[in-house]
Amino acid sequence: MNTERLEILRQRLSALEPSELEIIDESHMHIGHAGSQDGAGHFRVRITSARFQGLRQVACHRLVYDLVADLIPYPIHALAIEAKAAN
């Protein structure tokens, strides 16, 4: 597990003021994958934020990607996003 990358993601996503945030390092499931050969990681983000209220999923994902765009494709190769609006 790459604690430094997890912390960077947590800091960046805090801009969305999440009521819930879970970041899972799934890099171990992608060993041998072309993107992981250079050490880039695979992560899953589960995030709930009032900022997503009234937005379609693609707009929610865009907000997340905008905050981490400079980290892709390295040190993050893949980012799976599960975004929900806070009630």
Phi, psi and omega in degrees: 000135180260095184299322181297315179293321177299318181292321177299314178300315180300316180296314181297315184285346176297340177298337178273003180047058184292142172276336174220139178210122176230128178239124184243127176276111180254017183303323182298338180277354185239020179300131182094344177292144185307318182291336182269351182296331179267007177095003178290150185258162176244126184228152173242131180243125172248114187225137175237128183210144175295337179296342180272353184304126177080001181262149172284162182305317182298324178290322177297315180296322179298319178300318179294310182300323179301328181281341184235010186306323182286350180267353182251130013268000178218129017270000178251121179271321183218143181223113176266130185241130171241102186248135177226147175279138177286144179282000000 
